[in-house]
Amino acid sequence: MKIVCPDCRKPAELSDDFSFVKCQFCKLDMTYGEYVKYVAYRDVRYRDILNDYKK
Ligand SMILES: [Zn+2]
């Protein structure tokens, strides 16, 4: 299954059994659990950046 890589925003591969995420473009390689936490962390940072930008 294709998902968006949290690092480079290119298509990354999620294994069919949801066990790992791999990105061939930036060599991202982590478990799905780590990926979910990583994306949540990145999204919070991203929203913070946008909020700062609006000030
Ligand atoms: Zn990537």
mmCIF file of the protein (N, C-alpha, C, O) and its ligand, coordinates in Angstrom:
data_MODEL
# 
_entry.id   MODEL 
# 
loop_
_entity.id 
_entity.type 
_entity.pdbx_number_of_molecules 
1 polymer     1 
2 non-polymer 1 
# 
_entity_poly.entity_id                      1 
_entity_poly.type                           'polypeptide(L)' 
_entity_poly.nstd_linkage                   no 
_entity_poly.nstd_monomer                   no 
_entity_poly.pdbx_seq_one_letter_code       MKIVCPDCRKPAELSDDFSFVKCQFCKLDMTYGEYVKYVAYRDVRYRDILNDYKK 
_entity_poly.pdbx_seq_one_letter_code_can   MKIVCPDCRKPAELSDDFSFVKCQFCKLDMTYGEYVKYVAYRDVRYRDILNDYKK 
_entity_poly.pdbx_strand_id                 A 
# 
loop_
_entity_poly_seq.entity_id 
_entity_poly_seq.num 
_entity_poly_seq.mon_id 
_entity_poly_seq.hetero 
1 1  MET n 
1 2  LYS n 
1 3  ILE n 
1 4  VAL n 
1 5  CYS n 
1 6  PRO n 
1 7  ASP n 
1 8  CYS n 
1 9  ARG n 
1 10 LYS n 
1 11 PRO n 
1 12 ALA n 
1 13 GLU n 
1 14 LEU n 
1 15 SER n 
1 16 ASP n 
1 17 ASP n 
1 18 PHE n 
1 19 SER n 
1 20 PHE n 
1 21 VAL n 
1 22 LYS n 
1 23 CYS n 
1 24 GLN n 
1 25 PHE n 
1 26 CYS n 
1 27 LYS n 
1 28 LEU n 
1 29 ASP n 
1 30 MET n 
1 31 THR n 
1 32 TYR n 
1 33 GLY n 
1 34 GLU n 
1 35 TYR n 
1 36 VAL n 
1 37 LYS n 
1 38 TYR n 
1 39 VAL n 
1 40 ALA n 
1 41 TYR n 
1 42 ARG n 
1 43 ASP n 
1 44 VAL n 
1 45 ARG n 
1 46 TYR n 
1 47 ARG n 
1 48 ASP n 
1 49 ILE n 
1 50 LEU n 
1 51 ASN n 
1 52 ASP n 
1 53 TYR n 
1 54 LYS n 
1 55 LYS n 
# 
loop_
_struct_asym.id 
_struct_asym.entity_id 
A 1 
B 2 
# 
loop_
_chem_comp.id 
_chem_comp.type 
_chem_comp.mon_nstd_flag 
ALA 'L-peptide linking' y 
ARG 'L-peptide linking' y 
ASN 'L-peptide linking' y 
ASP 'L-peptide linking' y 
CYS 'L-peptide linking' y 
GLN 'L-peptide linking' y 
GLU 'L-peptide linking' y 
GLY 'peptide linking'   y 
ILE 'L-peptide linking' y 
LEU 'L-peptide linking' y 
LYS 'L-peptide linking' y 
MET 'L-peptide linking' y 
PHE 'L-peptide linking' y 
PRO 'L-peptide linking' y 
SER 'L-peptide linking' y 
THR 'L-peptide linking' y 
TYR 'L-peptide linking' y 
VAL 'L-peptide linking' y 
ZN  non-polymer         . 
# 
_pdbx_entity_nonpoly.entity_id   2 
_pdbx_entity_nonpoly.name        ? 
_pdbx_entity_nonpoly.comp_id     ZN 
# 
_pdbx_nonpoly_scheme.asym_id         B 
_pdbx_nonpoly_scheme.entity_id       2 
_pdbx_nonpoly_scheme.mon_id          ZN 
_pdbx_nonpoly_scheme.ndb_seq_num     1 
_pdbx_nonpoly_scheme.pdb_seq_num     101 
_pdbx_nonpoly_scheme.auth_seq_num    101 
_pdbx_nonpoly_scheme.pdb_mon_id      ZN 
_pdbx_nonpoly_scheme.auth_mon_id     ZN 
_pdbx_nonpoly_scheme.pdb_strand_id   A 
_pdbx_nonpoly_scheme.pdb_ins_code    . 
# 
loop_
_atom_site.group_PDB 
_atom_site.id 
_atom_site.type_symbol 
_atom_site.label_atom_id 
_atom_site.label_alt_id 
_atom_site.label_comp_id 
_atom_site.label_asym_id 
_atom_site.label_entity_id 
_atom_site.label_seq_id 
_atom_site.pdbx_PDB_ins_code 
_atom_site.Cartn_x 
_atom_site.Cartn_y 
_atom_site.Cartn_z 
_atom_site.occupancy 
_atom_site.B_iso_or_equiv 
_atom_site.pdbx_formal_charge 
_atom_site.auth_seq_id 
_atom_site.auth_comp_id 
_atom_site.auth_asym_id 
_atom_site.auth_atom_id 
_atom_site.pdbx_PDB_model_num 
ATOM   1   N  N  . MET A 1 1  ? 0.849  -1.189 0.000  1.00 0.00 ? 1   MET A N  1 
ATOM   2   C  CA . MET A 1 1  ? 0.000  0.000  0.000  1.00 0.00 ? 1   MET A CA 1 
ATOM   3   C  C  . MET A 1 1  ? 0.893  1.250  0.000  1.00 0.00 ? 1   MET A C  1 
ATOM   4   O  O  . MET A 1 1  ? 1.902  1.301  0.704  1.00 0.00 ? 1   MET A O  1 
ATOM   5   N  N  . LYS A 1 2  ? 0.514  2.243  -0.789 1.00 0.00 ? 2   LYS A N  1 
ATOM   6   C  CA . LYS A 1 2  ? 1.300  3.466  -0.845 1.00 0.00 ? 2   LYS A CA 1 
ATOM   7   C  C  . LYS A 1 2  ? 0.801  4.460  0.192  1.00 0.00 ? 2   LYS A C  1 
ATOM   8   O  O  . LYS A 1 2  ? -0.401 4.673  0.345  1.00 0.00 ? 2   LYS A O  1 
ATOM   9   N  N  . ILE A 1 3  ? 1.742  5.057  0.893  1.00 0.00 ? 3   ILE A N  1 
ATOM   10  C  CA . ILE A 1 3  ? 1.412  6.125  1.830  1.00 0.00 ? 3   ILE A CA 1 
ATOM   11  C  C  . ILE A 1 3  ? 2.387  7.266  1.587  1.00 0.00 ? 3   ILE A C  1 
ATOM   12  O  O  . ILE A 1 3  ? 3.346  7.112  0.831  1.00 0.00 ? 3   ILE A O  1 
ATOM   13  N  N  . VAL A 1 4  ? 2.154  8.395  2.211  1.00 0.00 ? 4   VAL A N  1 
ATOM   14  C  CA . VAL A 1 4  ? 3.045  9.530  2.026  1.00 0.00 ? 4   VAL A CA 1 
ATOM   15  C  C  . VAL A 1 4  ? 4.176  9.450  3.042  1.00 0.00 ? 4   VAL A C  1 
ATOM   16  O  O  . VAL A 1 4  ? 3.948  9.292  4.242  1.00 0.00 ? 4   VAL A O  1 
ATOM   17  N  N  . CYS A 1 5  ? 5.393  9.563  2.537  1.00 0.00 ? 5   CYS A N  1 
ATOM   18  C  CA . CYS A 1 5  ? 6.541  9.555  3.431  1.00 0.00 ? 5   CYS A CA 1 
ATOM   19  C  C  . CYS A 1 5  ? 6.550  10.822 4.280  1.00 0.00 ? 5   CYS A C  1 
ATOM   20  O  O  . CYS A 1 5  ? 6.423  11.921 3.740  1.00 0.00 ? 5   CYS A O  1 
ATOM   21  N  N  . PRO A 1 6  ? 6.696  10.689 5.589  1.00 0.00 ? 6   PRO A N  1 
ATOM   22  C  CA . PRO A 1 6  ? 6.678  11.872 6.451  1.00 0.00 ? 6   PRO A CA 1 
ATOM   23  C  C  . PRO A 1 6  ? 7.922  12.742 6.292  1.00 0.00 ? 6   PRO A C  1 
ATOM   24  O  O  . PRO A 1 6  ? 7.920  13.908 6.686  1.00 0.00 ? 6   PRO A O  1 
ATOM   25  N  N  . ASP A 1 7  ? 8.978  12.183 5.720  1.00 0.00 ? 7   ASP A N  1 
ATOM   26  C  CA . ASP A 1 7  ? 10.221 12.937 5.586  1.00 0.00 ? 7   ASP A CA 1 
ATOM   27  C  C  . ASP A 1 7  ? 10.297 13.699 4.263  1.00 0.00 ? 7   ASP A C  1 
ATOM   28  O  O  . ASP A 1 7  ? 10.560 14.901 4.251  1.00 0.00 ? 7   ASP A O  1 
ATOM   29  N  N  . CYS A 1 8  ? 10.069 13.008 3.166  1.00 0.00 ? 8   CYS A N  1 
ATOM   30  C  CA . CYS A 1 8  ? 10.280 13.635 1.857  1.00 0.00 ? 8   CYS A CA 1 
ATOM   31  C  C  . CYS A 1 8  ? 8.985  13.835 1.080  1.00 0.00 ? 8   CYS A C  1 
ATOM   32  O  O  . CYS A 1 8  ? 9.012  14.384 -0.021 1.00 0.00 ? 8   CYS A O  1 
ATOM   33  N  N  . ARG A 1 9  ? 7.843  13.399 1.634  1.00 0.00 ? 9   ARG A N  1 
ATOM   34  C  CA . ARG A 1 9  ? 6.535  13.612 1.018  1.00 0.00 ? 9   ARG A CA 1 
ATOM   35  C  C  . ARG A 1 9  ? 6.373  12.869 -0.305 1.00 0.00 ? 9   ARG A C  1 
ATOM   36  O  O  . ARG A 1 9  ? 5.457  13.165 -1.072 1.00 0.00 ? 9   ARG A O  1 
ATOM   37  N  N  . LYS A 1 10 ? 7.241  11.924 -0.575 1.00 0.00 ? 10  LYS A N  1 
ATOM   38  C  CA . LYS A 1 10 ? 7.087  11.088 -1.753 1.00 0.00 ? 10  LYS A CA 1 
ATOM   39  C  C  . LYS A 1 10 ? 6.369  9.806  -1.350 1.00 0.00 ? 10  LYS A C  1 
ATOM   40  O  O  . LYS A 1 10 ? 6.190  9.554  -0.158 1.00 0.00 ? 10  LYS A O  1 
ATOM   41  N  N  . PRO A 1 11 ? 5.950  8.985  -2.326 1.00 0.00 ? 11  PRO A N  1 
ATOM   42  C  CA . PRO A 1 11 ? 5.235  7.756  -1.967 1.00 0.00 ? 11  PRO A CA 1 
ATOM   43  C  C  . PRO A 1 11 ? 6.142  6.761  -1.268 1.00 0.00 ? 11  PRO A C  1 
ATOM   44  O  O  . PRO A 1 11 ? 7.200  6.400  -1.784 1.00 0.00 ? 11  PRO A O  1 
ATOM   45  N  N  . ALA A 1 12 ? 5.726  6.323  -0.100 1.00 0.00 ? 12  ALA A N  1 
ATOM   46  C  CA . ALA A 1 12 ? 6.428  5.276  0.631  1.00 0.00 ? 12  ALA A CA 1 
ATOM   47  C  C  . ALA A 1 12 ? 5.563  4.025  0.614  1.00 0.00 ? 12  ALA A C  1 
ATOM   48  O  O  . ALA A 1 12 ? 4.376  4.084  0.292  1.00 0.00 ? 12  ALA A O  1 
ATOM   49  N  N  . GLU A 1 13 ? 6.158  2.905  0.960  1.00 0.00 ? 13  GLU A N  1 
ATOM   50  C  CA . GLU A 1 13 ? 5.457  1.626  0.898  1.00 0.00 ? 13  GLU A CA 1 
ATOM   51  C  C  . GLU A 1 13 ? 5.119  1.139  2.298  1.00 0.00 ? 13  GLU A C  1 
ATOM   52  O  O  . GLU A 1 13 ? 6.004  0.980  3.139  1.00 0.00 ? 13  GLU A O  1 
ATOM   53  N  N  . LEU A 1 14 ? 3.846  0.905  2.544  1.00 0.00 ? 14  LEU A N  1 
ATOM   54  C  CA . LEU A 1 14 ? 3.410  0.268  3.791  1.00 0.00 ? 14  LEU A CA 1 
ATOM   55  C  C  . LEU A 1 14 ? 3.153  -1.191 3.488  1.00 0.00 ? 14  LEU A C  1 
ATOM   56  O  O  . LEU A 1 14 ? 2.385  -1.511 2.580  1.00 0.00 ? 14  LEU A O  1 
ATOM   57  N  N  . SER A 1 15 ? 3.779  -2.074 4.229  1.00 0.00 ? 15  SER A N  1 
ATOM   58  C  CA . SER A 1 15 ? 3.594  -3.505 3.971  1.00 0.00 ? 15  SER A CA 1 
ATOM   59  C  C  . SER A 1 15 ? 2.140  -3.903 4.211  1.00 0.00 ? 15  SER A C  1 
ATOM   60  O  O  . SER A 1 15 ? 1.448  -3.289 5.023  1.00 0.00 ? 15  SER A O  1 
ATOM   61  N  N  . ASP A 1 16 ? 1.686  -4.922 3.509  1.00 0.00 ? 16  ASP A N  1 
ATOM   62  C  CA . ASP A 1 16 ? 0.284  -5.321 3.548  1.00 0.00 ? 16  ASP A CA 1 
ATOM   63  C  C  . ASP A 1 16 ? -0.172 -5.734 4.941  1.00 0.00 ? 16  ASP A C  1 
ATOM   64  O  O  . ASP A 1 16 ? -1.353 -5.610 5.267  1.00 0.00 ? 16  ASP A O  1 
ATOM   65  N  N  . ASP A 1 17 ? 0.741  -6.217 5.756  1.00 0.00 ? 17  ASP A N  1 
ATOM   66  C  CA . ASP A 1 17 ? 0.365  -6.629 7.110  1.00 0.00 ? 17  ASP A CA 1 
ATOM   67  C  C  . ASP A 1 17 ? 0.604  -5.509 8.140  1.00 0.00 ? 17  ASP A C  1 
ATOM   68  O  O  . ASP A 1 17 ? 0.571  -5.748 9.347  1.00 0.00 ? 17  ASP A O  1 
ATOM   69  N  N  . PHE A 1 18 ? 0.843  -4.297 7.648  1.00 0.00 ? 18  PHE A N  1 
ATOM   70  C  CA . PHE A 1 18 ? 1.024  -3.117 8.514  1.00 0.00 ? 18  PHE A CA 1 
ATOM   71  C  C  . PHE A 1 18 ? 2.204  -3.274 9.482  1.00 0.00 ? 18  PHE A C  1 
ATOM   72  O  O  . PHE A 1 18 ? 2.180  -2.732 10.587 1.00 0.00 ? 18  PHE A O  1 
ATOM   73  N  N  . SER A 1 19 ? 3.227  -4.011 9.065  1.00 0.00 ? 19  SER A N  1 
ATOM   74  C  CA . SER A 1 19 ? 4.321  -4.240 10.002 1.00 0.00 ? 19  SER A CA 1 
ATOM   75  C  C  . SER A 1 19 ? 5.436  -3.219 9.840  1.00 0.00 ? 19  SER A C  1 
ATOM   76  O  O  . SER A 1 19 ? 6.123  -2.906 10.812 1.00 0.00 ? 19  SER A O  1 
ATOM   77  N  N  . PHE A 1 20 ? 5.633  -2.691 8.637  1.00 0.00 ? 20  PHE A N  1 
ATOM   78  C  CA . PHE A 1 20 ? 6.708  -1.717 8.466  1.00 0.00 ? 20  PHE A CA 1 
ATOM   79  C  C  . PHE A 1 20 ? 6.410  -0.732 7.341  1.00 0.00 ? 20  PHE A C  1 
ATOM   80  O  O  . PHE A 1 20 ? 5.570  -0.986 6.478  1.00 0.00 ? 20  PHE A O  1 
ATOM   81  N  N  . VAL A 1 21 ? 7.105  0.380  7.367  1.00 0.00 ? 21  VAL A N  1 
ATOM   82  C  CA . VAL A 1 21 ? 7.015  1.424  6.343  1.00 0.00 ? 21  VAL A CA 1 
ATOM   83  C  C  . VAL A 1 21 ? 8.402  1.641  5.778  1.00 0.00 ? 21  VAL A C  1 
ATOM   84  O  O  . VAL A 1 21 ? 9.374  1.785  6.519  1.00 0.00 ? 21  VAL A O  1 
ATOM   85  N  N  . LYS A 1 22 ? 8.485  1.665  4.449  1.00 0.00 ? 22  LYS A N  1 
ATOM   86  C  CA . LYS A 1 22 ? 9.784  1.897  3.820  1.00 0.00 ? 22  LYS A CA 1 
ATOM   87  C  C  . LYS A 1 22 ? 9.641  2.927  2.715  1.00 0.00 ? 22  LYS A C  1 
ATOM   88  O  O  . LYS A 1 22 ? 8.673  2.904  1.956  1.00 0.00 ? 22  LYS A O  1 
ATOM   89  N  N  . CYS A 1 23 ? 10.613 3.835  2.626  1.00 0.00 ? 23  CYS A N  1 
ATOM   90  C  CA . CYS A 1 23 ? 10.654 4.828  1.557  1.00 0.00 ? 23  CYS A CA 1 
ATOM   91  C  C  . CYS A 1 23 ? 11.954 4.647  0.791  1.00 0.00 ? 23  CYS A C  1 
ATOM   92  O  O  . CYS A 1 23 ? 13.038 4.688  1.373  1.00 0.00 ? 23  CYS A O  1 
ATOM   93  N  N  . GLN A 1 24 ? 11.841 4.445  -0.513 1.00 0.00 ? 24  GLN A N  1 
ATOM   94  C  CA . GLN A 1 24 ? 13.040 4.221  -1.319 1.00 0.00 ? 24  GLN A CA 1 
ATOM   95  C  C  . GLN A 1 24 ? 13.766 5.530  -1.629 1.00 0.00 ? 24  GLN A C  1 
ATOM   96  O  O  . GLN A 1 24 ? 14.922 5.506  -2.051 1.00 0.00 ? 24  GLN A O  1 
ATOM   97  N  N  . PHE A 1 25 ? 13.107 6.663  -1.428 1.00 0.00 ? 25  PHE A N  1 
ATOM   98  C  CA . PHE A 1 25 ? 13.701 7.941  -1.802 1.00 0.00 ? 25  PHE A CA 1 
ATOM   99  C  C  . PHE A 1 25 ? 14.628 8.485  -0.728 1.00 0.00 ? 25  PHE A C  1 
ATOM   100 O  O  . PHE A 1 25 ? 15.701 9.000  -1.043 1.00 0.00 ? 25  PHE A O  1 
ATOM   101 N  N  . CYS A 1 26 ? 14.228 8.379  0.550  1.00 0.00 ? 26  CYS A N  1 
ATOM   102 C  CA . CYS A 1 26 ? 15.064 8.926  1.617  1.00 0.00 ? 26  CYS A CA 1 
ATOM   103 C  C  . CYS A 1 26 ? 15.516 7.832  2.576  1.00 0.00 ? 26  CYS A C  1 
ATOM   104 O  O  . CYS A 1 26 ? 16.085 8.126  3.628  1.00 0.00 ? 26  CYS A O  1 
ATOM   105 N  N  . LYS A 1 27 ? 15.267 6.568  2.221  1.00 0.00 ? 27  LYS A N  1 
ATOM   106 C  CA . LYS A 1 27 ? 15.718 5.427  3.023  1.00 0.00 ? 27  LYS A CA 1 
ATOM   107 C  C  . LYS A 1 27 ? 15.033 5.349  4.374  1.00 0.00 ? 27  LYS A C  1 
ATOM   108 O  O  . LYS A 1 27 ? 15.563 4.751  5.309  1.00 0.00 ? 27  LYS A O  1 
ATOM   109 N  N  . LEU A 1 28 ? 13.855 5.952  4.480  1.00 0.00 ? 28  LEU A N  1 
ATOM   110 C  CA . LEU A 1 28 ? 13.058 5.788  5.695  1.00 0.00 ? 28  LEU A CA 1 
ATOM   111 C  C  . LEU A 1 28 ? 12.726 4.306  5.873  1.00 0.00 ? 28  LEU A C  1 
ATOM   112 O  O  . LEU A 1 28 ? 12.335 3.638  4.916  1.00 0.00 ? 28  LEU A O  1 
ATOM   113 N  N  . ASP A 1 29 ? 12.879 3.803  7.069  1.00 0.00 ? 29  ASP A N  1 
ATOM   114 C  CA . ASP A 1 29 ? 12.617 2.388  7.334  1.00 0.00 ? 29  ASP A CA 1 
ATOM   115 C  C  . ASP A 1 29 ? 12.257 2.252  8.804  1.00 0.00 ? 29  ASP A C  1 
ATOM   116 O  O  . ASP A 1 29 ? 13.133 2.306  9.667  1.00 0.00 ? 29  ASP A O  1 
ATOM   117 N  N  . MET A 1 30 ? 10.968 2.076  9.094  1.00 0.00 ? 30  MET A N  1 
ATOM   118 C  CA . MET A 1 30 ? 10.539 1.980  10.491 1.00 0.00 ? 30  MET A CA 1 
ATOM   119 C  C  . MET A 1 30 ? 9.294  1.115  10.589 1.00 0.00 ? 30  MET A C  1 
ATOM   120 O  O  . MET A 1 30 ? 8.660  0.818  9.577  1.00 0.00 ? 30  MET A O  1 
ATOM   121 N  N  . THR A 1 31 ? 8.946  0.714  11.786 1.00 0.00 ? 31  THR A N  1 
ATOM   122 C  CA . THR A 1 31 ? 7.722  -0.067 11.970 1.00 0.00 ? 31  THR A CA 1 
ATOM   123 C  C  . THR A 1 31 ? 6.523  0.866  11.820 1.00 0.00 ? 31  THR A C  1 
ATOM   124 O  O  . THR A 1 31 ? 6.661  2.087  11.897 1.00 0.00 ? 31  THR A O  1 
ATOM   125 N  N  . TYR A 1 32 ? 5.361  0.285  11.609 1.00 0.00 ? 32  TYR A N  1 
ATOM   126 C  CA . TYR A 1 32 ? 4.165  1.101  11.433 1.00 0.00 ? 32  TYR A CA 1 
ATOM   127 C  C  . TYR A 1 32 ? 3.845  1.889  12.707 1.00 0.00 ? 32  TYR A C  1 
ATOM   128 O  O  . TYR A 1 32 ? 3.406  3.037  12.641 1.00 0.00 ? 32  TYR A O  1 
ATOM   129 N  N  . GLY A 1 33 ? 4.068  1.267  13.857 1.00 0.00 ? 33  GLY A N  1 
ATOM   130 C  CA . GLY A 1 33 ? 3.839  1.957  15.129 1.00 0.00 ? 33  GLY A CA 1 
ATOM   131 C  C  . GLY A 1 33 ? 4.711  3.198  15.259 1.00 0.00 ? 33  GLY A C  1 
ATOM   132 O  O  . GLY A 1 33 ? 4.253  4.252  15.700 1.00 0.00 ? 33  GLY A O  1 
ATOM   133 N  N  . GLU A 1 34 ? 5.976  3.057  14.867 1.00 0.00 ? 34  GLU A N  1 
ATOM   134 C  CA . GLU A 1 34 ? 6.896  4.195  14.893 1.00 0.00 ? 34  GLU A CA 1 
ATOM   135 C  C  . GLU A 1 34 ? 6.461  5.259  13.894 1.00 0.00 ? 34  GLU A C  1 
ATOM   136 O  O  . GLU A 1 34 ? 6.539  6.458  14.161 1.00 0.00 ? 34  GLU A O  1 
ATOM   137 N  N  . TYR A 1 35 ? 6.009  4.796  12.750 1.00 0.00 ? 35  TYR A N  1 
ATOM   138 C  CA . TYR A 1 35 ? 5.562  5.722  11.702 1.00 0.00 ? 35  TYR A CA 1 
ATOM   139 C  C  . TYR A 1 35 ? 4.404  6.583  12.190 1.00 0.00 ? 35  TYR A C  1 
ATOM   140 O  O  . TYR A 1 35 ? 4.406  7.798  11.989 1.00 0.00 ? 35  TYR A O  1 
ATOM   141 N  N  . VAL A 1 36 ? 3.407  5.958  12.833 1.00 0.00 ? 36  VAL A N  1 
ATOM   142 C  CA . VAL A 1 36 ? 2.238  6.699  13.317 1.00 0.00 ? 36  VAL A CA 1 
ATOM   143 C  C  . VAL A 1 36 ? 2.668  7.776  14.309 1.00 0.00 ? 36  VAL A C  1 
ATOM   144 O  O  . VAL A 1 36 ? 2.206  8.916  14.242 1.00 0.00 ? 36  VAL A O  1 
ATOM   145 N  N  . LYS A 1 37 ? 3.558  7.404  15.232 1.00 0.00 ? 37  LYS A N  1 
ATOM   146 C  CA . LYS A 1 37 ? 4.047  8.378  16.215 1.00 0.00 ? 37  LYS A CA 1 
ATOM   147 C  C  . LYS A 1 37 ? 4.851  9.484  15.536 1.00 0.00 ? 37  LYS A C  1 
ATOM   148 O  O  . LYS A 1 37 ? 4.746  10.658 15.892 1.00 0.00 ? 37  LYS A O  1 
ATOM   149 N  N  . TYR A 1 38 ? 5.640  9.093  14.570 1.00 0.00 ? 38  TYR A N  1 
ATOM   150 C  CA . TYR A 1 38 ? 6.494  10.047 13.849 1.00 0.00 ? 38  TYR A CA 1 
ATOM   151 C  C  . TYR A 1 38 ? 5.652  11.056 13.085 1.00 0.00 ? 38  TYR A C  1 
ATOM   152 O  O  . TYR A 1 38 ? 5.922  12.256 13.123 1.00 0.00 ? 38  TYR A O  1 
ATOM   153 N  N  . VAL A 1 39 ? 4.610  10.556 12.377 1.00 0.00 ? 39  VAL A N  1 
ATOM   154 C  CA . VAL A 1 39 ? 3.739  11.443 11.608 1.00 0.00 ? 39  VAL A CA 1 
ATOM   155 C  C  . VAL A 1 39 ? 3.008  12.400 12.546 1.00 0.00 ? 39  VAL A C  1 
ATOM   156 O  O  . VAL A 1 39 ? 2.895  13.589 12.250 1.00 0.00 ? 39  VAL A O  1 
ATOM   157 N  N  . ALA A 1 40 ? 2.512  11.892 13.676 1.00 0.00 ? 40  ALA A N  1 
ATOM   158 C  CA . ALA A 1 40 ? 1.808  12.745 14.628 1.00 0.00 ? 40  ALA A CA 1 
ATOM   159 C  C  . ALA A 1 40 ? 2.735  13.847 15.133 1.00 0.00 ? 40  ALA A C  1 
ATOM   160 O  O  . ALA A 1 40 ? 2.331  15.004 15.251 1.00 0.00 ? 40  ALA A O  1 
ATOM   161 N  N  . TYR A 1 41 ? 3.976  13.477 15.428 1.00 0.00 ? 41  TYR A N  1 
ATOM   162 C  CA . TYR A 1 41 ? 4.964  14.443 15.903 1.00 0.00 ? 41  TYR A CA 1 
ATOM   163 C  C  . TYR A 1 41 ? 5.255  15.483 14.832 1.00 0.00 ? 41  TYR A C  1 
ATOM   164 O  O  . TYR A 1 41 ? 5.298  16.680 15.116 1.00 0.00 ? 41  TYR A O  1 
ATOM   165 N  N  . ARG A 1 42 ? 5.456  15.024 13.599 1.00 0.00 ? 42  ARG A N  1 
ATOM   166 C  CA . ARG A 1 42 ? 5.766  15.947 12.506 1.00 0.00 ? 42  ARG A CA 1 
ATOM   167 C  C  . ARG A 1 42 ? 4.602  16.888 12.241 1.00 0.00 ? 42  ARG A C  1 
ATOM   168 O  O  . ARG A 1 42 ? 4.812  18.074 11.983 1.00 0.00 ? 42  ARG A O  1 
ATOM   169 N  N  . ASP A 1 43 ? 3.356  16.368 12.302 1.00 0.00 ? 43  ASP A N  1 
ATOM   170 C  CA . ASP A 1 43 ? 2.197  17.209 12.034 1.00 0.00 ? 43  ASP A CA 1 
ATOM   171 C  C  . ASP A 1 43 ? 2.062  18.310 13.074 1.00 0.00 ? 43  ASP A C  1 
ATOM   172 O  O  . ASP A 1 43 ? 1.692  19.436 12.740 1.00 0.00 ? 43  ASP A O  1 
ATOM   173 N  N  . VAL A 1 44 ? 2.359  17.997 14.331 1.00 0.00 ? 44  VAL A N  1 
ATOM   174 C  CA . VAL A 1 44 ? 2.298  19.017 15.384 1.00 0.00 ? 44  VAL A CA 1 
ATOM   175 C  C  . VAL A 1 44 ? 3.328  20.100 15.095 1.00 0.00 ? 44  VAL A C  1 
ATOM   176 O  O  . VAL A 1 44 ? 3.035  21.292 15.193 1.00 0.00 ? 44  VAL A O  1 
ATOM   177 N  N  . ARG A 1 45 ? 4.533  19.676 14.739 1.00 0.00 ? 45  ARG A N  1 
ATOM   178 C  CA . ARG A 1 45 ? 5.577  20.651 14.404 1.00 0.00 ? 45  ARG A CA 1 
ATOM   179 C  C  . ARG A 1 45 ? 5.146  21.499 13.214 1.00 0.00 ? 45  ARG A C  1 
ATOM   180 O  O  . ARG A 1 45 ? 5.357  22.712 13.202 1.00 0.00 ? 45  ARG A O  1 
ATOM   181 N  N  . TYR A 1 46 ? 4.549  20.869 12.226 1.00 0.00 ? 46  TYR A N  1 
ATOM   182 C  CA . TYR A 1 46 ? 4.145  21.568 11.015 1.00 0.00 ? 46  TYR A CA 1 
ATOM   183 C  C  . TYR A 1 46 ? 3.077  22.605 11.320 1.00 0.00 ? 46  TYR A C  1 
ATOM   184 O  O  . TYR A 1 46 ? 3.123  23.724 10.808 1.00 0.00 ? 46  TYR A O  1 
ATOM   185 N  N  . ARG A 1 47 ? 2.108  22.231 12.163 1.00 0.00 ? 47  ARG A N  1 
ATOM   186 C  CA . ARG A 1 47 ? 1.067  23.193 12.534 1.00 0.00 ? 47  ARG A CA 1 
ATOM   187 C  C  . ARG A 1 47 ? 1.666  24.355 13.316 1.00 0.00 ? 47  ARG A C  1 
ATOM   188 O  O  . ARG A 1 47 ? 1.258  25.503 13.140 1.00 0.00 ? 47  ARG A O  1 
ATOM   189 N  N  . ASP A 1 48 ? 2.629  24.060 14.175 1.00 0.00 ? 48  ASP A N  1 
ATOM   190 C  CA . ASP A 1 48 ? 3.299  25.125 14.919 1.00 0.00 ? 48  ASP A CA 1 
ATOM   191 C  C  . ASP A 1 48 ? 3.976  26.101 13.968 1.00 0.00 ? 48  ASP A C  1 
ATOM   192 O  O  . ASP A 1 48 ? 3.919  27.315 14.162 1.00 0.00 ? 48  ASP A O  1 
ATOM   193 N  N  . ILE A 1 49 ? 4.616  25.559 12.942 1.00 0.00 ? 49  ILE A N  1 
ATOM   194 C  CA . ILE A 1 49 ? 5.302  26.412 11.976 1.00 0.00 ? 49  ILE A CA 1 
ATOM   195 C  C  . ILE A 1 49 ? 4.295  27.305 11.254 1.00 0.00 ? 49  ILE A C  1 
ATOM   196 O  O  . ILE A 1 49 ? 4.541  28.494 11.055 1.00 0.00 ? 49  ILE A O  1 
ATOM   197 N  N  . LEU A 1 50 ? 3.161  26.723 10.863 1.00 0.00 ? 50  LEU A N  1 
ATOM   198 C  CA . LEU A 1 50 ? 2.137  27.506 10.168 1.00 0.00 ? 50  LEU A CA 1 
ATOM   199 C  C  . LEU A 1 50 ? 1.589  28.598 11.079 1.00 0.00 ? 50  LEU A C  1 
ATOM   200 O  O  . LEU A 1 50 ? 1.375  29.727 10.637 1.00 0.00 ? 50  LEU A O  1 
ATOM   201 N  N  . ASN A 1 51 ? 1.362  28.270 12.347 1.00 0.00 ? 51  ASN A N  1 
ATOM   202 C  CA . ASN A 1 51 ? 0.846  29.263 13.283 1.00 0.00 ? 51  ASN A CA 1 
ATOM   203 C  C  . ASN A 1 51 ? 1.832  30.402 13.467 1.00 0.00 ? 51  ASN A C  1 
ATOM   204 O  O  . ASN A 1 51 ? 1.445  31.568 13.532 1.00 0.00 ? 51  ASN A O  1 
ATOM   205 N  N  . ASP A 1 52 ? 3.112  30.054 13.550 1.00 0.00 ? 52  ASP A N  1 
ATOM   206 C  CA . ASP A 1 52 ? 4.128  31.092 13.686 1.00 0.00 ? 52  ASP A CA 1 
ATOM   207 C  C  . ASP A 1 52 ? 4.136  31.992 12.461 1.00 0.00 ? 52  ASP A C  1 
ATOM   208 O  O  . ASP A 1 52 ? 4.330  33.203 12.565 1.00 0.00 ? 52  ASP A O  1 
ATOM   209 N  N  . TYR A 1 53 ? 3.925  31.392 11.312 1.00 0.00 ? 53  TYR A N  1 
ATOM   210 C  CA . TYR A 1 53 ? 3.996  32.118 10.047 1.00 0.00 ? 53  TYR A CA 1 
ATOM   211 C  C  . TYR A 1 53 ? 2.876  33.153 9.948  1.00 0.00 ? 53  TYR A C  1 
ATOM   212 O  O  . TYR A 1 53 ? 3.049  34.205 9.331  1.00 0.00 ? 53  TYR A O  1 
ATOM   213 N  N  . LYS A 1 54 ? 1.721  32.849 10.561 1.00 0.00 ? 54  LYS A N  1 
ATOM   214 C  CA . LYS A 1 54 ? 0.565  33.744 10.458 1.00 0.00 ? 54  LYS A CA 1 
ATOM   215 C  C  . LYS A 1 54 ? 0.708  34.969 11.366 1.00 0.00 ? 54  LYS A C  1 
ATOM   216 O  O  . LYS A 1 54 ? 0.047  35.985 11.149 1.00 0.00 ? 54  LYS A O  1 
ATOM   217 N  N  . LYS A 1 55 ? 1.562  34.873 12.371 1.00 0.00 ? 55  LYS A N  1 
ATOM   218 C  CA . LYS A 1 55 ? 1.676  35.984 13.329 1.00 0.00 ? 55  LYS A CA 1 
ATOM   219 C  C  . LYS A 1 55 ? 2.324  37.211 12.699 1.00 0.00 ? 55  LYS A C  1 
ATOM   220 O  O  . LYS A 1 55 ? 2.494  38.231 13.367 1.00 0.00 ? 55  LYS A O  1 
HETATM 221 ZN ZN . ZN  B 2 .  ? 10.958 9.465  2.117  1.00 0.00 2 101 ZN  A ZN 1 
# 
